[in-house]
Amino acid sequence: MHNCLTLRRLRQTLVSIVFFLLLLNAPQGSFAQDTKAALKNQPIAAPSGLVAPATESPAEVKSRDSEQLFRLERVLVQGGAELITIHARLDGIEASREPNWVPLVTILRDTLGDQQTENDRLRYVWPLTYTRPSTRQRLLGAVPFLYGRVGNKQNASTQAPPPVLDLAATNREVWNSIFWLALQNVLIDPYGTPVKASTRSYQNNITAYRKSHIIRALSVLSLYDTVEGSQVFSLSELSEIQARLRLTDKTFGGLVGDHNFERFNDKELSNTRDERGHNWELLRQRVEAESLLFEPLQMPDGSATHALVWVAKPALNDNRGKKYDGRFLNIASPWTDKRLLSWDGYTETRYFDAENRAVPAETPGARATEMIPLALYGLDNPKIPMVLVDFRDGLNPKRREMSRRALHDVTRNILSLSTFGDLPFFLGHTIFDFVTGRRGMDVNQPSRVHTYSQLKLLLSLNQSLDPELREQIGKRLEKVSLNPLENDLEAEARLAKQQYEALLAYAKRSDGLPAKLERDRRAEMLPLAHSRKEQIFFRAANILSFGAYTHREKATPDMTERLDLARRLGYHSRFLRDVARSIGQVDVAWNLADIKQSLQFISEHGAGADSTTAKAAAAIFLRTADSDTRRSCLDSLSRMTNPRAKSELLRLSQLRDVDQARKDLIISYLNGPPPTPTPIASTNPKPISARVDQ
């Protein structure tokens, strides 16, 4: 009996160790396994020869660099693709006479080797500051209740950097997450609290680390589009990138269809503006009520994401003993703090007129006032402004950030309580959340990861902040992070440059990114060659093998042609669905030539178009007065093989509000074979234009 128990415990220990090692070395993206195989015993070559030589003179380049905040680099990849990289001038990190250009985000666009945009497909997104943690960081990330950074990763790996997302296979992230969750609950958690707490802590840290860099990538893309106004990405591509990155925070976000992107982005943008405006007013009113100074900090696009709170040194004596209400401020009273009277930290001299309005120093009658910074707040939070930096108490923001994480770790990992299975805990947790949110208490609030990540980007881009103040904010900000996997600003800039060089070298080698691209295209052929049941089987095999197995079709001479046709069909189908969902008269809001081009493509090549495309063609038929467009709608419906197309034709013929001429035209398509459409020329290399009224 004793031997059986010993063997059972040994088996449990071995199984837990195996699963922990799998979790510790789990790939952070679909590149993890491919890059290991491709880079094994292969030296990294220099990235020269990838970029077309610049035609600008050194003087012109220097003049342009001094004015630009962002710049774009496009690198062709063998096999028909391009790497699009956004570089930013991060002068806020290190003082130098030359601009400090740092690559921040790279996106791979698969073009199939031509100039047409209809068959382009966005693939991987690399935030270049996002790197594989060092072994030391990984081990410390698995230590329960270790809330803090433990140093920086010194050098990036020579492997290709890990992408945070494959835009063409987002459903893979969903099923992998569900599988790991089931594995954690069913197989790992029963092996005891130490194993359970360790693996869950590591997974939480990995998730938070990835999320912070996704947030930064989103901010960079948004800033570049607003500041530079470049059309490197079409409106639909930009909408897809932003929506897919935002949806990574949702459990089933990877399953959301592309027709919901615009609505989802609009909703998220509206919520963000509401939260910022709400928190702006809460903080400003509280600051002014306490006789303090409110100063918003703006991103380069003009959006105020953070705010500084100052106190005038002469006001310390004037308000000594004044009653202080710290609601929404969540810092100690400045009126009873004797340290401020002999403050030896950072100060600024500001100038005010007789009505206490800030004015330039040369303004007649301006008086100089010494200002002391008290705190810095993030405005992007669902409930209240969140204190990120307290200049008098560096641990204040960290304690508040730890409150939610520690409560979660104790209740979930130690006490095994769940809001779904324990009613008393659910009621207590709900009431506690309600009270802290209503009273403006910065305790047990949503994580600061979002606003923390944005502040790091703001500090590196904002050139208006005094260098000394920026340095002090940066040092204090790093203390707020609870994640051992994080690196500081200078380390991230260094790692980004190293990872970009490794990525370019990987793109140059024939067994690197070009080979990966070819494998991805073969995997993309799966729905074109197999039924839905077979696809489910192959997907399950991929999940159960921890991503080691991915079904790919054999390369054939017509593979590129078939992918080209499938992508163009999807492109035109999406465009018709967008037209059908729009409001107003189609003839006024959209370019009819573009609509007819898409309908004609469906007529010629869209026999297998889905039911949503058939529904869109029928909707356009009813909302256009152009006879050619109506005939094109019927042409496309009559050539679709799915039952919905026939049903839509019957429905249109039975509508009462359709005039007799249209009914006769519909009946002619129902009763007889449709006329052969006039073939359209090769696809226009320019994208279908957006709405006319935009």
C-alpha positions in Angstrom: 0.0 0.0 0.0 2.8 2.4 0.9 4.6 1.5 -2.3 1.5 2.3 -4.3 1.1 5.7 -2.7 4.8 6.4 -3.3 4.5 5.5 -7.0 1.3 7.6 -7.3 3.0 10.7 -5.8 6.0 10.2 -8.0 3.8 9.9 -11.0 1.9 13.1 -10.0 5.2 14.9 -9.5 6.6 13.9 -12.8 3.3 14.9 -14.6 3.2 18.3 -12.9 6.8 18.9 -13.8 6.2 18.0 -17.5 3.1 20.3 -17.7 4.9 23.1 -16.0 7.8 22.9 -18.4 5.3 22.9 -21.3 3.7 26.0 -19.9 7.1 27.7 -19.2 8.3 27.1 -22.7 4.9 27.6 -24.5 5.3 29.5 -27.7 4.3 33.1 -27.6 3.3 33.0 -31.2 3.1 30.8 -34.2 6.7 31.7 -35.1 8.1 29.9 -32.0 8.5 26.4 -33.5 9.2 27.5 -37.1 12.0 29.9 -36.2 13.7 27.3 -34.0 13.7 24.8 -36.9 14.8 27.4 -39.4 17.5 29.0 -37.3 19.0 25.8 -35.9 22.8 26.0 -36.6 22.2 28.9 -39.0 24.1 32.2 -38.6 22.2 35.4 -38.9 23.1 37.3 -42.0 23.3 41.0 -42.3 20.1 42.7 -43.4 21.7 44.6 -46.2 20.1 44.5 -49.6 16.5 44.3 -48.4 15.7 48.0 -48.7 15.8 50.0 -51.8 18.5 52.7 -51.6 17.2 56.1 -50.6 17.5 58.9 -53.2 17.6 61.7 -50.6 20.8 63.5 -49.8 22.2 63.4 -46.2 21.2 67.0 -45.7 17.6 66.3 -46.9 17.4 63.3 -44.7 18.6 65.2 -41.6 16.2 68.1 -42.3 13.3 65.6 -42.7 14.2 63.7 -39.5 14.2 66.9 -37.5 10.6 67.5 -38.4 9.1 64.0 -38.4 7.9 62.1 -35.4 7.3 58.9 -37.3 8.6 57.4 -40.5 7.7 54.3 -42.5 9.9 51.6 -44.0 8.8 49.0 -46.5 10.9 45.9 -47.1 10.1 43.4 -49.9 10.2 39.8 -48.9 11.0 37.0 -51.4 7.9 35.1 -52.4 5.5 38.0 -52.7 5.2 39.9 -49.4 6.4 43.1 -47.7 7.3 44.1 -44.1 5.8 47.5 -43.1 7.6 49.0 -40.2 6.7 52.2 -38.2 9.8 53.9 -36.7 9.4 56.6 -34.0 11.7 59.3 -32.9 12.1 58.5 -29.2 14.1 61.5 -28.2 12.5 61.2 -24.7 14.6 58.2 -23.9 18.1 59.4 -24.3 19.6 62.9 -25.0 21.4 63.0 -28.3 22.1 65.5 -31.1 20.9 62.9 -33.6 17.3 61.7 -33.7 16.9 58.5 -31.8 14.9 56.4 -34.4 13.5 53.2 -32.9 11.4 50.6 -34.9 8.2 50.0 -32.9 5.7 48.0 -34.9 6.2 45.7 -38.0 3.3 44.2 -40.0 3.6 41.5 -42.7 1.4 42.0 -45.7 1.1 39.0 -48.1 0.7 40.4 -51.6 1.0 37.2 -53.6 3.8 39.0 -55.5 1.6 41.4 -57.5 0.5 45.1 -57.4 -3.2 44.3 -56.9 -4.7 45.1 -53.5 -7.8 42.9 -53.7 -5.8 39.8 -53.0 -3.6 41.2 -50.2 -3.7 39.6 -46.8 -2.3 41.0 -43.5 -0.5 38.4 -41.5 1.7 39.0 -38.5 2.0 41.9 -36.1 5.3 42.4 -34.3 5.5 45.0 -31.5 9.3 45.1 -31.6 9.6 45.9 -27.9 7.8 42.6 -27.2 10.5 39.9 -26.7 10.9 36.4 -25.3 11.6 36.7 -21.6 15.0 35.6 -20.4 15.2 32.3 -18.4 15.6 34.3 -15.2 12.5 36.4 -16.0 10.5 33.3 -16.8 11.5 31.6 -13.5 10.7 34.6 -11.4 7.4 35.1 -13.3 6.3 31.8 -12.0 6.9 32.7 -8.3 3.6 33.3 -6.6 3.0 36.7 -5.0 6.1 38.2 -6.6 4.8 41.6 -7.6 7.6 43.6 -9.2 10.2 43.9 -11.9 13.5 42.1 -11.3 15.7 43.6 -14.0 16.0 43.9 -17.7 16.7 41.4 -20.5 20.1 42.4 -21.7 20.1 41.3 -25.4 17.5 40.0 -27.8 17.7 36.5 -29.2 19.1 35.9 -32.7 15.8 34.2 -33.6 13.0 36.1 -35.3 11.0 38.1 -32.7 7.7 36.6 -31.5 4.6 38.2 -33.1 1.7 39.0 -30.8 -1.0 38.0 -33.4 -1.5 36.3 -36.7 -4.3 38.5 -38.3 -5.2 35.7 -40.7 -5.7 33.0 -38.0 -7.1 34.7 -34.9 -9.4 31.8 -34.1 -6.3 29.8 -33.3 -5.7 32.0 -30.3 -9.3 31.4 -29.0 -9.1 27.6 -29.1 -5.5 27.5 -27.7 -6.7 29.7 -24.7 -9.7 27.4 -24.1 -7.5 24.3 -24.3 -4.9 25.8 -21.8 -7.7 26.8 -19.4 -9.1 23.3 -19.5 -5.7 21.8 -19.0 -5.0 24.1 -16.1 -8.3 23.3 -14.3 -8.5 19.6 -15.1 -4.9 18.3 -15.0 -2.6 20.9 -13.2 -4.7 22.4 -10.4 -5.4 19.0 -8.7 -1.7 18.6 -8.1 -1.6 21.0 -5.2 -1.5 24.6 -4.3 2.2 25.2 -5.1 1.9 23.9 -8.6 -1.4 25.6 -9.1 -0.3 29.0 -7.8 3.0 28.9 -9.8 1.5 28.0 -13.2 -1.3 30.5 -12.8 1.0 33.3 -11.7 3.2 32.6 -14.8 0.3 32.5 -17.1 -1.1 35.8 -15.7 2.3 37.5 -16.1 2.6 36.3 -19.7 -0.9 37.5 -20.6 -0.3 40.9 -19.0 3.0 41.3 -20.7 1.5 40.5 -24.1 -1.5 42.8 -23.4 0.7 45.8 -22.6 2.6 45.5 -25.9 -0.6 45.1 -27.8 -1.9 48.3 -26.3 1.3 50.1 -27.3 1.1 48.7 -30.8 -2.5 50.1 -31.1 -1.4 53.5 -29.8 1.5 53.6 -32.3 -0.7 52.7 -35.3 -3.3 55.3 -34.2 -0.8 58.0 -33.7 0.9 57.3 -37.0 -2.4 57.4 -38.9 -3.4 60.7 -37.2 -0.1 62.5 -37.2 1.4 61.4 -40.6 -1.9 60.8 -42.4 -0.2 58.1 -44.6 -2.3 55.8 -46.7 0.0 52.8 -46.3 -3.0 50.9 -45.0 -6.4 51.1 -46.5 -9.3 52.0 -44.3 -10.4 48.4 -44.2 -6.9 47.2 -43.4 -6.5 49.7 -40.6 -9.9 48.8 -39.2 -9.0 45.1 -39.3 -5.7 45.6 -37.5 -7.2 47.8 -34.8 -10.2 45.6 -34.2 -8.2 42.3 -34.1 -5.7 43.8 -31.6 -8.5 45.1 -29.4 -10.4 41.8 -29.6 -7.4 39.9 -28.1 -8.7 41.1 -24.7 -12.1 39.3 -25.3 -12.4 35.6 -24.7 -14.0 34.8 -28.0 -12.7 37.9 -29.8 -10.8 35.8 -32.4 -14.1 34.4 -33.7 -15.6 37.8 -34.5 -16.4 38.3 -38.2 -14.8 41.0 -40.3 -18.3 42.6 -40.9 -18.3 43.7 -37.2 -15.0 45.5 -37.3 -16.1 49.0 -38.0 -19.0 48.9 -35.5 -16.7 47.4 -32.9 -14.0 50.0 -33.4 -16.5 52.9 -33.3 -17.9 51.5 -30.0 -14.5 51.2 -28.5 -13.5 54.7 -29.6 -16.7 56.1 -28.2 -16.2 54.3 -24.9 -12.6 55.5 -24.7 -13.6 59.2 -25.3 -16.3 58.9 -22.7 -14.0 57.4 -20.1 -11.3 60.1 -20.7 -13.9 62.9 -20.6 -15.5 61.5 -17.4 -12.2 61.0 -15.6 -10.9 64.4 -16.8 -13.9 66.2 -15.2 -13.7 64.1 -12.0 -10.0 64.9 -11.5 -10.1 68.5 -12.7 -13.0 69.4 -10.4 -11.5 67.7 -7.4 -8.1 69.3 -8.0 -9.6 72.8 -8.3 -11.7 72.3 -5.2 -8.5 71.5 -3.3 -6.7 74.6 -4.6 -4.2 72.5 -6.7 -3.2 72.8 -10.4 -4.4 70.4 -13.1 -2.2 69.9 -16.2 -3.2 67.4 -18.9 -0.5 65.6 -20.8 -1.2 65.0 -24.5 -0.1 62.5 -27.0 1.3 63.8 -30.3 -2.2 63.5 -31.9 -3.7 65.9 -29.2 -5.5 63.3 -27.1 -5.1 63.8 -23.4 -4.4 60.4 -21.8 -2.8 61.5 -18.6 -2.7 64.4 -16.2 -0.2 66.0 -13.7 -1.3 67.5 -10.4 0.8 70.4 -9.0 0.8 72.4 -5.8 2.1 76.0 -5.6 4.7 76.2 -2.8 3.3 79.6 -1.4 -0.1 77.9 -1.1 1.4 75.4 1.5 1.5 78.1 4.1 -1.8 79.8 3.0 -3.7 76.5 3.3 -2.0 75.0 6.3 -4.5 73.0 8.3 -7.1 73.2 5.6 -9.5 70.3 5.5 -8.6 67.9 2.7 -10.8 65.5 0.7 -8.7 62.9 -1.1 -11.6 61.4 -3.1 -10.5 60.6 -6.6 -7.1 62.0 -5.8 -6.0 59.0 -3.6 -2.9 60.8 -2.3 -2.0 62.2 1.1 -2.9 65.8 2.0 -0.3 68.3 0.9 -1.4 70.8 3.6 -0.2 68.7 6.5 2.9 67.3 4.8 6.0 69.1 6.3 8.3 67.6 3.7 6.8 69.9 1.1 7.9 73.0 3.0 11.6 72.0 2.5 11.1 70.0 -0.7 14.4 69.1 -2.4 12.9 67.2 -5.3 11.9 68.4 -8.7 10.3 71.8 -9.0 9.3 74.1 -11.8 8.9 77.9 -11.9 5.7 79.0 -13.6 4.3 82.5 -14.2 0.8 83.7 -13.4 -1.1 87.0 -13.8 -3.3 88.7 -11.3 -6.2 86.3 -12.1 -4.0 83.2 -11.5 -3.9 82.3 -15.2 -0.7 80.8 -16.5 1.2 83.3 -18.7 4.6 83.5 -20.4 7.5 84.8 -18.3 7.8 88.1 -20.3 4.1 89.1 -19.7 3.9 92.4 -17.8 2.9 91.9 -14.2 3.6 88.2 -14.3 4.6 86.7 -10.9 6.9 83.7 -10.6 5.6 80.8 -8.6 7.5 77.6 -7.6 5.4 74.5 -8.4 5.9 71.1 -6.9 4.5 68.0 -8.7 2.3 65.8 -6.5 1.0 63.0 -8.7 0.4 61.8 -12.2 -2.9 60.1 -13.2 -4.1 57.9 -16.1 -7.4 58.9 -17.6 -8.1 55.7 -19.6 -9.9 53.8 -16.9 -13.6 52.6 -16.8 -14.3 54.1 -13.4 -12.0 56.6 -11.9 -8.7 58.4 -12.6 -5.8 56.1 -11.6 -2.8 57.4 -9.8 0.4 56.1 -11.6 3.1 58.2 -9.9 3.0 59.6 -6.4 6.1 61.9 -6.0 6.0 61.7 -2.2 5.1 58.0 -1.8 6.5 55.8 -4.5 4.7 52.7 -3.1 1.3 54.3 -3.1 0.4 53.4 -6.7 1.9 50.0 -6.4 -0.1 49.1 -3.2 -3.2 50.1 -5.0 -2.3 48.1 -8.1 -1.5 45.1 -5.9 -4.8 45.1 -4.1 -6.8 43.5 -7.0 -4.1 41.1 -8.0 -3.4 39.9 -4.4 -7.1 39.5 -3.7 -7.5 37.4 -6.9 -4.4 35.3 -6.2 -5.4 34.5 -2.6 -9.1 33.7 -3.3 -8.5 31.8 -6.6 -5.1 30.1 -6.1 -5.0 29.6 -2.3 -8.7 29.4 -1.1 -10.0 28.1 -4.5 -13.0 30.4 -4.4 -14.9 31.4 -7.5 -17.6 34.0 -8.2 -19.4 31.3 -10.3 -19.4 28.6 -7.7 -19.6 30.4 -4.3 -22.6 32.5 -3.8 -21.5 34.3 -0.6 -18.1 35.2 -2.2 -20.0 36.4 -5.3 -22.2 38.7 -3.3 -19.4 40.0 -1.2 -17.2 40.6 -4.2 -20.0 42.4 -6.0 -20.8 44.7 -3.1 -17.1 45.5 -2.5 -16.6 46.4 -6.2 -19.7 48.6 -6.1 -18.6 50.5 -3.0 -15.0 51.1 -4.1 -16.2 52.3 -7.5 -18.9 54.6 -6.1 -16.7 56.2 -3.5 -13.8 56.8 -5.9 -11.5 54.5 -4.0 -8.5 53.3 -6.0 -8.6 49.9 -4.5 -9.5 46.6 -6.3 -9.8 48.6 -9.5 -9.1 47.3 -13.0 -5.4 46.8 -13.8 -3.2 49.8 -14.7 -1.7 47.8 -17.6 -3.5 49.9 -20.2 -2.7 53.4 -19.0 0.8 52.2 -17.7 1.7 51.1 -21.2 0.4 54.3 -22.8 2.4 56.4 -20.3 5.6 54.6 -21.3 4.9 55.5 -24.9 4.0 59.1 -24.0 7.3 59.6 -22.1 9.4 58.4 -25.0 7.5 60.5 -27.6 6.7 63.7 -25.6 9.4 66.3 -26.1 7.6 69.1 -24.1 8.3 67.5 -20.7 11.4 68.7 -18.9 14.1 66.0 -19.2 14.6 65.9 -15.4 10.8 65.5 -14.8 10.6 62.9 -17.5 13.4 60.9 -15.8 11.8 61.1 -12.4 8.5 60.0 -13.8 10.1 57.1 -15.6 11.9 55.8 -12.6 8.8 56.0 -10.4 6.7 54.4 -13.1 8.8 51.3 -13.3 8.2 50.6 -9.6 4.4 50.4 -10.3 4.8 47.4 -12.6 3.9 44.0 -11.0 5.3 42.0 -13.9 8.8 40.4 -13.6 8.7 40.0 -17.4 8.7 43.8 -18.1 11.7 45.8 -19.2 12.3 49.5 -18.8 12.2 52.1 -21.6 15.9 52.1 -22.4 16.1 48.4 -22.5 13.0 48.2 -24.7 14.4 50.6 -27.2 17.7 48.6 -27.4 15.8 45.3 -27.7 13.6 46.7 -30.4 16.5 47.7 -32.6 18.1 44.2 -32.1 14.9 42.4 -32.8 14.3 44.4 -36.0 17.8 43.5 -37.3 17.0 39.8 -36.5 13.7 40.1 -38.3 15.2 41.6 -41.4 17.9 38.9 -41.4 15.1 36.2 -41.0 13.2 37.8 -44.0 16.3 37.7 -46.2 17.0 34.0 -45.8 15.2 31.6 -48.1 14.6 29.2 -45.3 13.3 32.0 -43.0 10.3 34.2 -43.5 9.8 33.3 -47.3 9.5 29.6 -46.3 7.2 30.5 -43.4 5.0 32.5 -45.8 4.8 29.5 -48.2 3.7 27.2 -45.3 1.1 29.7 -44.3 -0.3 29.8 -47.8 -0.5 26.0 -47.8 -2.4 26.1 -44.5 -4.7 28.8 -46.0 -5.7 26.2 -48.7 -7.4 24.1 -46.0 -11.0 25.5 -46.4 -10.6 25.3 -50.2 -9.8 21.6 -50.2 -11.7 20.1 -47.2 -15.2 20.0 -45.8 -16.1 21.7 -42.6 -16.0 18.4 -40.6 -12.5 17.7 -41.9 -11.4 21.2 -40.9 -12.7 20.7 -37.4 -10.7 17.5 -37.2 -7.5 19.2 -38.3 -8.1 22.1 -35.9 -8.5 19.7 -33.0 -5.3 17.9 -33.9 -3.5 21.2 -33.9 -4.8 22.1 -30.4 -4.2 18.7 -28.8 -0.6 18.7 -30.2 0.1 22.1 -28.5 0.5 23.6 -32.0 3.1 21.0 -33.2 0.8 19.8 -36.0 -0.7 22.1 -38.5 -2.3 20.7 -41.6 -1.0 22.1 -44.8 -2.0 21.2 -48.4 0.7 20.1 -50.8 2.1 22.9 -53.0 0.7 22.7 -56.5 1.3 24.9 -59.6 -2.2 26.4 -59.3 -2.0 27.2 -55.6 -1.3 30.9 -56.1 -4.1 31.2 -58.7 -6.6 29.5 -56.4 -5.6 31.7 -53.4 -5.8 34.8 -55.6 -9.3 33.9 -56.7 -10.5 33.1 -53.1 -9.0 36.3 -51.7 -10.5 38.5 -54.4 -13.9 36.8 -53.9 -13.7 37.5 -50.2 -12.7 41.1 -50.9 -15.6 41.8 -53.2 -18.1 40.0 -50.9 -17.0 42.1 -47.9 -17.4 45.3 -50.0 -20.9 44.4 -51.0 -21.8 43.6 -47.4 -20.5 47.0 -46.3 -22.6 48.7 -49.0 -25.7 46.7 -48.0 -25.3 47.6 -44.3 -24.8 51.4 -45.0 -27.6 53.9 -44.4 -29.1 56.0 -47.2 -29.4 55.8 -50.9 -26.7 53.6 -52.4 -26.5 55.8 -55.6 -25.5 58.8 -53.5 -23.3 57.4 -50.8 -21.2 55.0 -52.9 -19.4 54.9 -56.2 -21.6 52.8 -58.5 -18.7 51.9 -60.7 -17.1 50.1 -57.7 -20.4 48.4 -56.8 -20.8 47.1 -60.4 -17.2 45.9 -60.5 -17.8 43.8 -57.4 -21.1 42.5 -58.6 -19.6 41.5 -62.0 -16.8 39.7 -60.3 -19.3 37.7 -58.3 -21.2 37.0 -61.5 -18.1 35.6 -63.2 -16.3 33.9 -60.3 -18.7 33.7 -57.3 -20.7 30.6 -58.0 -19.8 29.5 -54.5 -20.4 32.8 -52.8 -22.0 32.5 -49.3 -25.5 33.4 -48.2 -24.5 36.8 -46.8 -23.2 37.9 -50.2 -26.6 36.9 -51.7 -28.4 38.8 -49.1 -26.2 41.9 -49.8 -26.8 41.7 -53.5 -30.6 41.6 -52.9 -30.4 44.6 -50.5 -28.5 46.6 -53.1 -31.1 45.8 -55.8 -33.8 47.4 -53.7 -31.8 50.5 -52.8 -30.5 51.6 -56.1 -32.3 53.4 -59.0 -29.6 52.6 -61.5 -30.8 50.0 -64.0 -27.3 48.7 -64.8 -26.6 48.1 -61.1 -29.9 46.3 -60.6 -29.2 44.0 -63.5 -25.7 43.3 -62.1 -27.4 42.4 -58.8 -29.6 39.9 -60.5 -26.7 38.5 -62.6 -24.8 37.8 -59.5 -27.8 36.2 -57.7 -28.6 34.0 -60.6 -25.1 32.5 -60.8 -24.7 31.7 -57.1 -25.3 28.1 -56.3 -26.3 28.5 -52.6 -30.0 28.1 -51.9 -30.2 31.6 -50.3 -29.6 33.2 -53.7 -32.7 31.5 -55.2 -34.7 32.4 -52.1 -33.7 36.1 -52.4 -34.8 36.1 -56.1 -38.2 34.7 -55.1 -38.6 37.1 -52.2 -37.8 40.1 -54.5 -40.4 39.0 -57.0 -43.1 38.8 -54.3 -42.5 42.3 -52.8 -45.5 44.6 -53.1 -43.5 47.8 -53.2 -41.4 46.8 -56.2 -42.7 48.3 -59.4 -43.8 46.1 -62.3 -40.7 46.7 -64.5 -38.4 45.4 -61.7 -40.7 42.4 -61.1 -40.6 41.5 -64.8 -36.9 41.7 -64.8 -36.6 39.4 -61.7 -39.1 36.9 -63.2 -37.0 36.7 -66.4 -34.0 35.6 -64.3 -36.1 33.1 -62.4 -37.7 31.5 -65.6 -34.8 31.5 -68.0 -31.0 31.1 -68.0 -29.2 34.3 -67.2 -27.4 36.1 -70.0 -23.6 35.8 -70.1 -22.1 38.8 -68.4 -19.4 40.9 -70.1 -16.0 39.8 -68.7 -14.2 42.4 -66.7 -10.6 43.3 -67.2 -7.8 42.4 -64.8 -8.4 43.7 -61.3 -7.6 47.4 -60.9 -4.4 47.8 -58.9 -6.0 50.5 -56.8 -8.3 49.6 -54.0 -12.0 50.1 -54.3 -12.7 53.6 -53.2 -14.4 54.4 -50.0 -17.7 56.1 -49.7 -18.1 59.2 -51.8 -19.4 61.3 -48.9 -16.3 60.6 -46.8 
